[in-house]
């Protein structure tokens, strides 16, 4: 036989429960991935150099230097298959040009943000043409869903790095470099 105990909540306890639920809701909203309580900033820079398929260096009009990592994507490593081509693609797209960077995060003197060439979202363009992976581990903002869809589309169309027999995400590659050492960065 199963018995259930029912607790009666008095008027004072109801207010406490409501307050607790309110506090938890506020905490969830402000601490959940995908909702940023940090204010977004915008800078305009001229791209001086593309360092990697998802990283660039640029200067603002005052000559201040910035290192920028494209938020939400990861291009293949330089020694990885398609690594050279991803870097070359990004160079052709933005090197020497003025871009706008929208960011709310900085890490070790690197700005992590979305880069726009006019109205073109550079990260989205990289995804669309199969030059990078969407990284679900670090990208939790609403625009990341579009990156995921562009990756699926590029993958289905076998664009860019998806032409390869078995593309390996950069985060996996970094953990198992020895396993993939025979791969050519110029492959496919």
N, CA, C and O atoms as a DFTB+ gen file, in Angstrom:
752 C
 N C O
     1  1       0.840      -1.172       0.000
     2  2       0.000       0.000       0.000
     3  2       0.890       1.242       0.000
     4  3       1.853       1.326       0.761
     5  1       0.560       2.193      -0.852
     6  2       1.325       3.427      -0.969
     7  2       0.569       4.537      -0.272
     8  3      -0.631       4.717      -0.480
     9  1       1.284       5.280       0.559
    10  2       0.646       6.417       1.220
    11  2       1.328       7.698       0.766
    12  3       2.532       7.722       0.514
    13  1       0.562       8.732       0.669
    14  2       1.105      10.033       0.278
    15  2       0.871      11.017       1.401
    16  3      -0.182      11.040       2.037
    17  1       1.876      11.818       1.619
    18  2       1.744      12.870       2.607
    19  2       1.581      14.186       1.871
    20  3       2.377      14.508       0.989
    21  1       0.598      14.919       2.211
    22  2       0.357      16.211       1.576
    23  2       0.717      17.290       2.583
    24  3       0.254      17.292       3.724
    25  1       1.564      18.213       2.118
    26  2       1.961      19.316       2.988
    27  2       1.093      20.517       2.690
    28  3       0.857      20.858       1.531
    29  1       0.629      21.139       3.724
    30  2      -0.134      22.373       3.545
    31  2       0.840      23.534       3.671
    32  3       1.656      23.605       4.590
    33  1       0.721      24.434       2.716
    34  2       1.587      25.607       2.740
    35  2       0.773      26.763       3.284
    36  3      -0.276      27.117       2.746
    37  1       1.266      27.334       4.344
    38  2       0.577      28.460       4.963
    39  2       0.807      29.737       4.168
    40  3       1.636      29.750       3.257
    41  1       0.086      30.823       4.495
    42  2       0.192      32.075       3.753
    43  2       1.616      32.636       3.740
    44  3       2.062      33.161       2.721
    45  1       2.321      32.530       4.846
    46  2       3.679      33.055       4.918
    47  2       4.591      32.227       4.019
    48  3       5.449      32.784       3.333
    49  1       4.421      30.917       4.011
    50  2       5.245      30.043       3.205
    51  2       5.007      30.260       1.717
    52  3       5.945      30.138       0.930
    53  1       3.808      30.568       1.315
    54  2       3.507      30.821      -0.093
    55  2       4.310      32.011      -0.614
    56  3       4.838      31.975      -1.726
    57  1       4.397      33.066       0.202
    58  2       5.187      34.234      -0.209
    59  2       6.654      33.852      -0.353
    60  3       7.330      34.303      -1.278
    61  1       7.134      33.041       0.542
    62  2       8.538      32.599       0.475
    63  2       8.786      31.775      -0.780
    64  3       9.808      31.936      -1.447
    65  1       7.848      30.897      -1.094
    66  2       7.974      30.071      -2.293
    67  2       7.943      30.953      -3.541
    68  3       8.749      30.759      -4.451
    69  1       7.025      31.917      -3.593
    70  2       6.942      32.827      -4.735
    71  2       8.238      33.628      -4.877
    72  3       8.745      33.801      -5.985
    73  1       8.764      34.110      -3.772
    74  2      10.013      34.869      -3.801
    75  2      11.162      33.996      -4.294
    76  3      11.984      34.426      -5.104
    77  1      11.206      32.772      -3.795
    78  2      12.254      31.851      -4.218
    79  2      12.147      31.556      -5.721
    80  3      13.161      31.543      -6.419
    81  1      10.935      31.322      -6.221
    82  2      10.742      31.086      -7.650
    83  2      11.150      32.303      -8.475
    84  3      11.754      32.158      -9.538
    85  1      10.827      33.495      -7.993
    86  2      11.202      34.720      -8.682
    87  2      12.729      34.848      -8.756
    88  3      13.279      35.148      -9.815
    89  1      13.394      34.624      -7.651
    90  2      14.867      34.713      -7.606
    91  2      15.490      33.684      -8.545
    92  3      16.420      34.008      -9.284
    93  1      14.994      32.457      -8.527
    94  2      15.521      31.413      -9.419
    95  2      15.308      31.781     -10.885
    96  3      16.184      31.543     -11.717
    97  1      14.168      32.351     -11.202
    98  2      13.889      32.762     -12.584
    99  2      14.881      33.835     -13.023
   100  3      15.432      33.761     -14.122
   101  1      15.103      34.809     -12.187
   102  2      16.061      35.876     -12.514
   103  2      17.456      35.291     -12.704
   104  3      18.150      35.640     -13.659
   105  1      17.864      34.417     -11.814
   106  2      19.186      33.792     -11.938
   107  2      19.309      32.986     -13.229
   108  3      20.331      33.057     -13.911
   109  1      18.289      32.234     -13.560
   110  2      18.327      31.435     -14.781
   111  2      18.409      32.309     -16.022
   112  3      19.136      31.989     -16.963
   113  1      17.676      33.402     -16.029
   114  2      17.678      34.296     -17.189
   115  2      19.058      34.920     -17.381
   116  3      19.562      34.973     -18.503
   117  1      19.664      35.387     -16.311
   118  2      20.929      36.093     -16.455
   119  2      22.150      35.186     -16.490
   120  3      23.209      35.609     -16.954
   121  1      22.034      33.973     -16.021
   122  2      23.191      33.089     -16.013
   123  2      23.135      31.990     -17.053
   124  3      24.103      31.248     -17.218
   125  1      22.028      31.873     -17.752
   126  2      21.918      30.803     -18.744
   127  2      22.724      31.152     -19.978
   128  3      22.806      32.321     -20.356
   129  1      23.343      30.113     -20.634
   130  2      24.045      30.390     -21.873
   131  2      23.043      30.867     -22.906
   132  3      21.908      30.392     -22.953
   133  1      23.459      31.789     -23.714
   134  2      22.568      32.296     -24.737
   135  2      21.970      33.641     -24.364
   136  3      21.500      34.373     -25.235
   137  1      21.980      33.968     -23.107
   138  2      21.517      35.274     -22.688
   139  2      22.687      35.949     -22.012
   140  3      23.169      35.488     -20.977
   141  1      23.133      37.014     -22.582
   142  2      24.293      37.697     -22.050
   143  2      23.862      38.944     -21.305
   144  3      23.096      39.759     -21.818
   145  1      24.367      39.081     -20.081
   146  2      24.079      40.289     -19.338
   147  2      25.136      41.345     -19.634
   148  3      24.987      42.495     -19.220
   149  1      26.201      40.978     -20.340
   150  2      27.248      41.925     -20.688
   151  2      26.798      42.791     -21.857
   152  3      26.125      42.329     -22.779
   153  1      27.185      44.041     -21.792
   154  2      26.824      44.972     -22.849
   155  2      27.713      44.726     -24.064
   156  3      28.926      44.562     -23.936
   157  1      27.101      44.703     -25.235
   158  2      27.879      44.518     -26.459
   159  2      28.536      45.829     -26.850
   160  3      27.954      46.906     -26.721
   161  1      29.773      45.705     -27.335
   162  2      30.513      46.857     -27.823
   163  2      30.782      46.653     -29.301
   164  3      30.737      45.530     -29.803
   165  1      31.063      47.745     -29.991
   166  2      31.345      47.689     -31.417
   167  2      32.599      48.490     -31.711
   168  3      32.763      49.606     -31.218
   169  1      33.490      47.913     -32.523
   170  2      34.657      48.651     -32.996
   171  2      34.764      48.453     -34.505
   172  3      34.303      47.445     -35.041
   173  1      35.364      49.405     -35.172
   174  2      35.632      49.282     -36.598
   175  2      37.142      49.239     -36.752
   176  3      37.853      50.104     -36.239
   177  1      37.626      48.234     -37.458
   178  2      39.067      48.079     -37.649
   179  2      39.375      47.758     -39.109
   180  3      38.521      47.289     -39.862
   181  1      40.606      48.025     -39.475
   182  2      41.089      47.600     -40.785
   183  2      41.868      46.310     -40.537
   184  3      42.754      46.263     -39.684
   185  1      41.531      45.277     -41.283
   186  2      42.186      43.985     -41.102
   187  2      43.588      44.061     -41.704
   188  3      43.756      44.274     -42.905
   189  1      44.577      43.885     -40.852
   190  2      45.974      43.960     -41.264
   191  2      46.485      42.580     -41.673
   192  3      47.282      42.447     -42.602
   193  1      46.008      41.554     -40.958
   194  2      46.509      40.200     -41.210
   195  2      45.502      39.159     -40.735
   196  3      44.900      39.299     -39.671
   197  1      45.330      38.128     -41.531
   198  2      44.550      36.972     -41.104
   199  2      45.558      35.970     -40.551
   200  3      46.417      35.470     -41.278
   201  1      45.441      35.687     -39.268
   202  2      46.385      34.827     -38.566
   203  2      46.046      33.355     -38.780
   204  3      46.935      32.516     -38.921
   205  1      44.778      33.062     -38.803
   206  2      44.264      31.690     -38.826
   207  2      42.901      31.761     -39.511
   208  3      42.404      32.860     -39.754
   209  1      42.300      30.655     -39.822
   210  2      41.011      30.652     -40.503
   211  2      39.863      31.242     -39.712
   212  3      38.768      31.416     -40.247
   213  1      40.099      31.557     -38.432
   214  2      39.051      32.190     -37.624
   215  2      39.599      33.306     -36.731
   216  3      38.928      33.742     -35.795
   217  1      40.814      33.762     -37.021
   218  2      41.459      34.781     -36.194
   219  2      42.143      35.825     -37.068
   220  3      42.767      35.498     -38.077
   221  1      42.015      37.080     -36.665
   222  2      42.614      38.155     -37.455
   223  2      43.226      39.210     -36.551
   224  3      42.967      39.262     -35.349
   225  1      44.047      40.049     -37.166
   226  2      44.611      41.215     -36.473
   227  2      44.207      42.449     -37.262
   228  3      44.173      42.440     -38.492
   229  1      43.897      43.519     -36.520
   230  2      43.508      44.751     -37.182
   231  2      43.829      45.955     -36.335
   232  3      44.188      45.826     -35.164
   233  1      43.701      47.133     -36.928
   234  2      43.945      48.378     -36.213
   235  2      42.754      49.313     -36.397
   236  3      42.105      49.324     -37.443
   237  1      42.485      50.101     -35.348
   238  2      41.422      51.097     -35.463
   239  2      42.003      52.387     -36.035
   240  3      43.186      52.433     -36.372
   241  1      41.197      53.424     -36.146
   242  2      41.656      54.672     -36.770
   243  2      42.742      55.373     -35.960
   244  3      43.465      56.214     -36.494
   245  1      42.865      55.033     -34.668
   246  2      43.917      55.616     -33.832
   247  2      45.200      54.786     -33.855
   248  3      46.186      55.143     -33.210
   249  1      45.185      53.690     -34.593
   250  2      46.366      52.833     -34.684
   251  2      46.448      51.764     -33.603
   252  3      47.423      51.013     -33.551
   253  1      45.441      51.684     -32.742
   254  2      45.433      50.657     -31.701
   255  2      45.224      49.289     -32.342
   256  3      44.349      49.115     -33.190
   257  1      46.044      48.318     -31.925
   258  2      45.970      46.977     -32.506
   259  2      45.006      46.086     -31.739
   260  3      44.884      46.173     -30.517
   261  1      44.324      45.226     -32.494
   262  2      43.379      44.283     -31.915
   263  2      43.595      42.904     -32.521
   264  3      43.905      42.769     -33.704
   265  1      43.426      41.895     -31.694
   266  2      43.390      40.499     -32.163
   267  2      41.949      40.058     -31.974
   268  3      41.386      40.216     -30.891
   269  1      41.347      39.501     -33.027
   270  2      39.930      39.137     -32.982
   271  2      39.760      37.679     -33.385
   272  3      40.282      37.241     -34.410
   273  1      39.025      36.936     -32.568
   274  2      38.644      35.549     -32.868
   275  2      37.166      35.573     -33.213
   276  3      36.355      36.099     -32.451
   277  1      36.813      35.003     -34.364
   278  2      35.407      34.957     -34.768
   279  2      34.618      34.096     -33.799
   280  3      34.958      32.938     -33.556
   281  1      33.570      34.669     -33.253
   282  2      32.770      33.975     -32.249
   283  2      31.910      32.886     -32.869
   284  3      31.275      33.089     -33.903
   285  1      31.902      31.720     -32.217
   286  2      30.985      30.657     -32.602
   287  2      31.479      29.690     -33.651
   288  3      30.829      28.677     -33.912
   289  1      32.635      29.985     -34.269
   290  2      33.137      29.071     -35.289
   291  2      34.569      28.662     -34.967
   292  3      35.273      29.335     -34.214
   293  1      34.973      27.559     -35.545
   294  2      36.364      27.115     -35.464
   295  2      36.768      26.609     -36.824
   296  3      36.161      25.690     -37.374
   297  1      37.814      27.232     -37.363
   298  2      38.368      26.786     -38.637
   299  2      39.359      25.665     -38.370
   300  3      39.858      25.537     -37.252
   301  1      39.655      24.847     -39.383
   302  2      40.651      23.790     -39.200
   303  2      41.994      24.391     -38.793
   304  3      42.328      25.503     -39.204
   305  1      42.750      23.671     -37.999
   306  2      44.091      24.096     -37.598
   307  2      44.978      24.194     -38.837
   308  3      44.694      23.569     -39.859
   309  1      46.050      24.978     -38.744
   310  2      46.950      25.203     -39.887
   311  2      47.500      23.896     -40.457
   312  3      47.603      23.753     -41.675
   313  1      47.852      22.949     -39.601
   314  2      48.430      21.679     -40.052
   315  2      47.362      20.646     -40.410
   316  3      47.681      19.538     -40.843
   317  1      46.117      21.008     -40.229
   318  2      45.013      20.092     -40.458
   319  2      44.541      20.184     -41.908
   320  3      44.728      21.208     -42.565
   321  1      43.932      19.116     -42.396
   322  2      43.355      19.136     -43.740
   323  2      42.415      20.324     -43.863
   324  3      41.589      20.548     -42.978
   325  1      42.521      21.073     -44.922
   326  2      41.740      22.261     -45.256
   327  2      42.114      23.492     -44.424
   328  3      41.512      24.552     -44.595
   329  1      43.100      23.366     -43.523
   330  2      43.511      24.497     -42.684
   331  2      44.044      25.666     -43.487
   332  3      43.673      26.813     -43.237
   333  1      44.907      25.387     -44.444
   334  2      45.485      26.438     -45.276
   335  2      44.409      27.121     -46.122
   336  3      44.389      28.344     -46.262
   337  1      43.522      26.309     -46.677
   338  2      42.476      26.851     -47.553
   339  2      41.482      27.720     -46.772
   340  3      40.995      28.721     -47.297
   341  1      41.183      27.349     -45.540
   342  2      40.274      28.156     -44.720
   343  2      40.898      29.518     -44.436
   344  3      40.217      30.541     -44.510
   345  1      42.180      29.536     -44.113
   346  2      42.882      30.795     -43.864
   347  2      42.919      31.645     -45.135
   348  3      42.679      32.851     -45.088
   349  1      43.216      31.021     -46.250
   350  2      43.272      31.724     -47.529
   351  2      41.900      32.319     -47.888
   352  3      41.816      33.447     -48.374
   353  1      40.849      31.565     -47.649
   354  2      39.483      32.037     -47.912
   355  2      39.196      33.300     -47.101
   356  3      38.695      34.288     -47.639
   357  1      39.515      33.267     -45.801
   358  2      39.265      34.416     -44.940
   359  2      40.122      35.610     -45.368
   360  3      39.660      36.751     -45.340
   361  1      41.369      35.346     -45.763
   362  2      42.244      36.428     -46.251
   363  2      41.625      37.124     -47.455
   364  3      41.549      38.352     -47.502
   365  1      41.184      36.331     -48.431
   366  2      40.584      36.918     -49.639
   367  2      39.318      37.710     -49.306
   368  3      39.012      38.710     -49.955
   369  1      38.599      37.255     -48.301
   370  2      37.340      37.893     -47.941
   371  2      37.548      39.230     -47.221
   372  3      36.847      40.197     -47.517
   373  1      38.517      39.302     -46.262
   374  2      38.574      40.507     -45.414
   375  2      39.926      41.197     -45.281
   376  3      39.971      42.341     -44.830
   377  1      41.022      40.556     -45.653
   378  2      42.321      41.189     -45.407
   379  2      42.446      42.510     -46.172
   380  3      42.142      42.588     -47.362
   381  1      42.901      43.548     -45.455
   382  2      43.058      44.870     -46.051
   383  2      41.773      45.677     -46.068
   384  3      41.766      46.825     -46.514
   385  1      40.692      45.094     -45.589
   386  2      39.382      45.764     -45.625
   387  2      38.961      46.220     -44.231
   388  3      39.487      45.755     -43.219
   389  1      38.015      47.125     -44.205
   390  2      37.465      47.612     -42.953
   391  2      36.297      46.729     -42.533
   392  3      35.391      46.460     -43.321
   393  1      36.332      46.286     -41.286
   394  2      35.263      45.437     -40.755
   395  2      34.757      46.010     -39.434
   396  3      35.439      46.791     -38.771
   397  1      33.560      45.606     -39.078
   398  2      32.981      45.977     -37.788
   399  2      32.961      44.736     -36.916
   400  3      32.556      43.662     -37.359
   401  1      33.398      44.887     -35.675
   402  2      33.420      43.780     -34.728
   403  2      32.439      44.093     -33.603
   404  3      32.536      45.132     -32.951
   405  1      31.496      43.183     -33.385
   406  2      30.515      43.317     -32.308
   407  2      30.886      42.264     -31.268
   408  3      30.928      41.072     -31.569
   409  1      31.155      42.715     -30.043
   410  2      31.646      41.771     -29.034
   411  2      31.183      42.155     -27.636
   412  3      30.818      43.302     -27.375
   413  1      31.205      41.182     -26.756
   414  2      30.915      41.421     -25.344
   415  2      31.919      40.665     -24.490
   416  3      31.781      40.589     -23.269
   417  1      32.926      40.110     -25.139
   418  2      33.857      39.241     -24.432
   419  2      35.283      39.466     -24.917
   420  3      35.534      39.586     -26.116
   421  1      36.205      39.520     -23.971
   422  2      37.622      39.589     -24.290
   423  2      38.315      38.506     -23.477
   424  3      37.932      38.222     -22.342
   425  1      39.332      37.913     -24.068
   426  2      40.059      36.845     -23.397
   427  2      41.532      36.948     -23.774
   428  3      41.876      36.866     -24.954
   429  1      42.402      37.127     -22.788
   430  2      43.850      37.197     -23.027
   431  2      44.199      38.133     -24.188
   432  3      44.910      37.742     -25.113
   433  1      43.704      39.349     -24.134
   434  2      43.972      40.357     -25.157
   435  2      43.388      40.012     -26.527
   436  3      43.750      40.623     -27.532
   437  1      42.499      39.049     -26.561
   438  2      41.818      38.688     -27.800
   439  2      40.344      39.010     -27.646
   440  3      39.709      38.630     -26.662
   441  1      39.814      39.710     -28.622
   442  2      38.375      39.989     -28.633
   443  2      37.696      38.798     -29.298
   444  3      38.138      38.323     -30.344
   445  1      36.634      38.328     -28.690
   446  2      35.853      37.243     -29.271
   447  2      34.531      37.862     -29.696
   448  3      33.730      38.267     -28.854
   449  1      34.303      37.934     -31.010
   450  2      33.106      38.617     -31.463
   451  2      32.715      38.268     -32.884
   452  3      33.404      37.526     -33.583
   453  1      31.595      38.825     -33.282
   454  2      31.109      38.657     -34.653
   455  2      31.745      39.736     -35.506
   456  3      31.851      40.891     -35.092
   457  1      32.165      39.355     -36.693
   458  2      32.831      40.273     -37.604
   459  2      31.922      40.477     -38.812
   460  3      31.403      39.521     -39.389
   461  1      31.743      41.746     -39.181
   462  2      30.890      42.086     -40.316
   463  2      31.677      42.862     -41.353
   464  3      32.366      43.829     -41.030
   465  1      31.569      42.433     -42.591
   466  2      32.109      43.152     -43.738
   467  2      30.898      43.785     -44.401
   468  3      30.203      43.138     -45.185
   469  1      30.645      45.048     -44.087
   470  2      29.386      45.664     -44.498
   471  2      28.260      44.964     -43.758
   472  3      28.224      44.962     -42.527
   473  1      27.339      44.366     -44.510
   474  2      26.226      43.641     -43.883
   475  2      26.480      42.134     -43.824
   476  3      25.645      41.379     -43.326
   477  1      27.624      41.705     -44.328
   478  2      27.942      40.270     -44.356
   479  2      28.523      39.826     -43.015
   480  3      29.527      40.371     -42.555
   481  1      27.890      38.841     -42.396
   482  2      28.409      38.216     -41.189
   483  2      29.494      37.248     -41.652
   484  3      29.200      36.226     -42.272
   485  1      30.747      37.575     -41.348
   486  2      31.891      36.801     -41.843
   487  2      31.859      35.361     -41.325
   488  3      32.175      34.434     -42.071
   489  1      31.482      35.162     -40.064
   490  2      31.377      33.806     -39.523
   491  2      30.338      32.993     -40.266
   492  3      30.550      31.817     -40.565
   493  1      29.222      33.620     -40.559
   494  2      28.147      32.949     -41.303
   495  2      28.628      32.580     -42.711
   496  3      28.335      31.494     -43.211
   497  1      29.366      33.492     -43.339
   498  2      29.895      33.243     -44.688
   499  2      30.880      32.072     -44.669
   500  3      30.871      31.231     -45.567
   501  1      31.723      32.025     -43.646
   502  2      32.666      30.908     -43.505
   503  2      31.914      29.583     -43.371
   504  3      32.296      28.576     -43.967
   505  1      30.845      29.601     -42.581
   506  2      30.038      28.396     -42.386
   507  2      29.332      27.997     -43.679
   508  3      29.310      26.827     -44.061
   509  1      28.759      28.994     -44.338
   510  2      28.002      28.766     -45.566
   511  2      28.858      28.108     -46.646
   512  3      28.375      27.265     -47.401
   513  1      30.121      28.494     -46.715
   514  2      31.002      27.960     -47.750
   515  2      31.870      26.790     -47.281
   516  3      32.805      26.380     -47.969
   517  1      31.543      26.259     -46.091
   518  2      32.217      25.055     -45.612
   519  2      33.662      25.256     -45.196
   520  3      34.491      24.364     -45.378
   521  1      33.972      26.420     -44.638
   522  2      35.357      26.715     -44.245
   523  2      35.592      26.629     -42.747
   524  3      36.701      26.893     -42.283
   525  1      34.581      26.267     -41.989
   526  2      34.722      26.198     -40.535
   527  2      33.616      25.331     -39.949
   528  3      32.652      24.966     -40.621
   529  1      33.792      25.021     -38.683
   530  2      32.791      24.287     -37.909
   531  2      32.073      25.257     -36.990
   532  3      32.658      26.225     -36.504
   533  1      30.822      24.990     -36.763
   534  2      30.084      25.653     -35.683
   535  2      30.519      24.923     -34.424
   536  3      30.552      23.693     -34.408
   537  1      30.853      25.656     -33.369
   538  2      31.296      25.009     -32.142
   539  2      30.218      25.093     -31.069
   540  3      30.062      26.129     -30.423
   541  1      29.473      24.003     -30.876
   542  2      28.374      24.020     -29.915
   543  2      28.844      24.136     -28.461
   544  3      28.050      24.453     -27.576
   545  1      30.129      23.881     -28.215
   546  2      30.648      23.976     -26.847
   547  2      30.752      25.422     -26.377
   548  3      30.620      25.702     -25.186
   549  1      30.989      26.343     -27.315
   550  2      31.219      27.733     -26.927
   551  2      30.213      28.717     -27.489
   552  3      30.227      29.887     -27.109
   553  1      29.369      28.292     -28.356
   554  2      28.438      29.232     -28.982
   555  2      27.015      28.927     -28.538
   556  3      26.409      27.942     -28.962
   557  1      26.498      29.791     -27.677
   558  2      25.162      29.567     -27.126
   559  2      24.214      30.728     -27.402
   560  3      23.098      30.760     -26.884
   561  1      24.655      31.675     -28.212
   562  2      23.802      32.833     -28.501
   563  2      22.843      32.485     -29.634
   564  3      23.014      31.469     -30.308
   565  1      21.844      33.321     -29.841
   566  2      20.804      33.007     -30.826
   567  2      21.350      32.873     -32.246
   568  3      20.848      32.053     -33.015
   569  1      22.372      33.662     -32.618
   570  2      22.910      33.573     -33.974
   571  2      23.601      32.236     -34.236
   572  3      23.786      31.851     -35.391
   573  1      23.978      31.538     -33.189
   574  2      24.669      30.253     -33.342
   575  2      23.782      29.211     -34.010
   576  3      24.281      28.304     -34.677
   577  1      22.485      29.333     -33.835
   578  2      21.570      28.403     -34.491
   579  2      21.680      28.520     -36.007
   580  3      21.602      27.520     -36.720
   581  1      21.865      29.760     -36.499
   582  2      22.049      29.949     -37.942
   583  2      23.360      29.302     -38.390
   584  3      23.423      28.695     -39.459
   585  1      24.401      29.432     -37.572
   586  2      25.690      28.831     -37.920
   587  2      25.544      27.312     -38.037
   588  3      26.099      26.690     -38.943
   589  1      24.796      26.737     -37.118
   590  2      24.568      25.299     -37.141
   591  2      23.843      24.889     -38.426
   592  3      24.196      23.890     -39.052
   593  1      22.840      25.659     -38.808
   594  2      22.097      25.350     -40.042
   595  2      22.984      25.507     -41.279
   596  3      22.896      24.704     -42.208
   597  1      23.842      26.542     -41.299
   598  2      24.746      26.724     -42.442
   599  2      25.730      25.566     -42.528
   600  3      26.082      25.123     -43.622
   601  1      26.174      25.073     -41.369
   602  2      27.086      23.928     -41.384
   603  2      26.394      22.716     -41.991
   604  3      26.971      22.026     -42.832
   605  1      25.177      22.458     -41.574
   606  2      24.424      21.320     -42.107
   607  2      24.227      21.450     -43.615
   608  3      24.336      20.464     -44.344
   609  1      23.939      22.664     -44.082
   610  2      23.732      22.912     -45.506
   611  2      25.015      22.681     -46.290
   612  3      24.999      22.024     -47.331
   613  1      26.136      23.223     -45.793
   614  2      27.437      23.053     -46.458
   615  2      27.844      21.577     -46.463
   616  3      28.398      21.076     -47.442
   617  1      27.563      20.906     -45.375
   618  2      27.889      19.483     -45.252
   619  2      27.101      18.673     -46.277
   620  3      27.661      17.810     -46.953
   621  1      25.818      18.945     -46.390
   622  2      24.977      18.222     -47.347
   623  2      25.414      18.483     -48.789
   624  3      25.333      17.596     -49.639
   625  1      25.883      19.718     -49.060
   626  2      26.320      20.082     -50.414
   627  2      27.787      19.719     -50.674
   628  3      28.300      19.931     -51.773
   629  1      28.453      19.171     -49.652
   630  2      29.877      18.806     -49.732
   631  2      30.733      19.998     -50.172
   632  3      31.565      19.888     -51.073
   633  1      30.510      21.126     -49.519
   634  2      31.279      22.335     -49.792
   635  2      32.502      22.396     -48.883
   636  3      32.470      21.933     -47.742
   637  1      33.583      22.977     -49.411
   638  2      34.765      23.237     -48.598
   639  2      35.316      22.013     -47.912
   640  3      35.570      20.993     -48.553
   641  1      35.502      22.109     -46.609
   642  2      36.103      21.004     -45.852
   643  2      35.234      19.758     -45.860
   644  3      35.714      18.665     -45.560
   645  1      33.977      19.908     -46.195
   646  2      33.063      18.762     -46.224
   647  2      33.254      17.903     -47.468
   648  3      32.614      16.859     -47.598
   649  1      34.131      18.327     -48.393
   650  2      34.480      17.485     -49.546
   651  2      35.327      16.302     -49.110
   652  3      35.348      15.260     -49.765
   653  1      36.017      16.473     -48.005
   654  2      36.933      15.442     -47.499
   655  2      36.209      14.189     -47.067
   656  3      35.007      14.213     -46.801
   657  1      36.944      13.092     -46.998
   658  2      36.327      11.815     -46.647
   659  2      35.781      11.776     -45.224
   660  3      34.725      11.190     -44.986
   661  1      36.478      12.383     -44.286
   662  2      36.043      12.328     -42.892
   663  2      36.618      13.537     -42.146
   664  3      37.590      13.394     -41.404
   665  1      36.033      14.719     -42.332
   666  2      36.552      15.916     -41.673
   667  2      36.555      15.768     -40.151
   668  3      35.612      15.241     -39.559
   669  1      37.624      16.240     -39.541
   670  2      37.791      16.139     -38.094
   671  2      37.705      17.545     -37.493
   672  3      38.459      18.430     -37.896
   673  1      36.811      17.760     -36.549
   674  2      36.713      19.079     -35.927
   675  2      38.041      19.463     -35.255
   676  3      38.733      18.594     -34.725
   677  1      38.397      20.739     -35.272
   678  2      39.674      21.180     -34.717
   679  2      39.866      20.808     -33.247
   680  3      40.984      20.494     -32.837
   681  1      38.796      20.839     -32.447
   682  2      38.937      20.498     -31.036
   683  2      39.292      19.026     -30.855
   684  3      39.986      18.666     -29.903
   685  1      38.821      18.178     -31.758
   686  2      39.188      16.764     -31.733
   687  2      40.624      16.581     -32.227
   688  3      41.400      15.812     -31.660
   689  1      40.954      17.298     -33.281
   690  2      42.293      17.253     -33.862
   691  2      43.348      17.641     -32.825
   692  3      44.387      16.990     -32.723
   693  1      43.083      18.697     -32.059
   694  2      44.053      19.156     -31.046
   695  2      44.296      18.103     -29.979
   696  3      45.398      18.009     -29.439
   697  1      43.283      17.313     -29.672
   698  2      43.434      16.269     -28.660
   699  2      44.179      15.040     -29.188
   700  3      44.785      14.302     -28.411
   701  1      44.137      14.816     -30.507
   702  2      44.702      13.597     -31.106
   703  2      45.613      13.900     -32.288
   704  3      45.517      13.230     -33.317
   705  1      46.497      14.893     -32.173
   706  2      47.338      15.312     -33.300
   707  2      48.115      14.150     -33.919
   708  3      48.227      14.055     -35.141
   709  1      48.647      13.275     -33.079
   710  2      49.443      12.151     -33.600
   711  2      48.619      11.240     -34.504
   712  3      49.132      10.697     -35.482
   713  1      47.376      11.080     -34.181
   714  2      46.490      10.215     -34.962
   715  2      46.296      10.756     -36.382
   716  3      46.090       9.983     -37.319
   717  1      46.364      12.088     -36.542
   718  2      46.089      12.713     -37.831
   719  2      47.327      13.318     -38.485
   720  3      47.190      14.125     -39.404
   721  1      48.532      12.956     -38.042
   722  2      49.740      13.628     -38.513
   723  2      50.040      13.408     -39.995
   724  3      50.785      14.196     -40.577
   725  1      49.499      12.386     -40.617
   726  2      49.771      12.115     -42.031
   727  2      48.852      12.910     -42.965
   728  3      48.985      12.799     -44.184
   729  1      47.943      13.693     -42.437
   730  2      47.013      14.436     -43.267
   731  2      47.692      15.705     -43.787
   732  3      48.484      16.335     -43.086
   733  1      47.378      16.052     -44.983
   734  2      47.962      17.239     -45.583
   735  2      47.050      18.440     -45.362
   736  3      45.834      18.337     -45.523
   737  1      47.653      19.615     -44.981
   738  2      46.834      20.808     -44.806
   739  2      46.255      21.312     -46.132
   740  3      45.343      22.139     -46.134
   741  1      46.772      20.823     -47.242
   742  2      46.269      21.253     -48.552
   743  2      45.214      20.300     -49.095
   744  3      44.668      20.509     -50.179
   745  1      44.935      19.250     -48.329
   746  2      43.972      18.251     -48.799
   747  2      42.608      18.867     -49.076
   748  3      42.159      19.762     -48.361
   749  1      41.977      18.388     -50.093
   750  2      40.675      18.799     -50.604
   751  2      40.542      20.262     -50.480
   752  3      39.511      20.822     -50.855
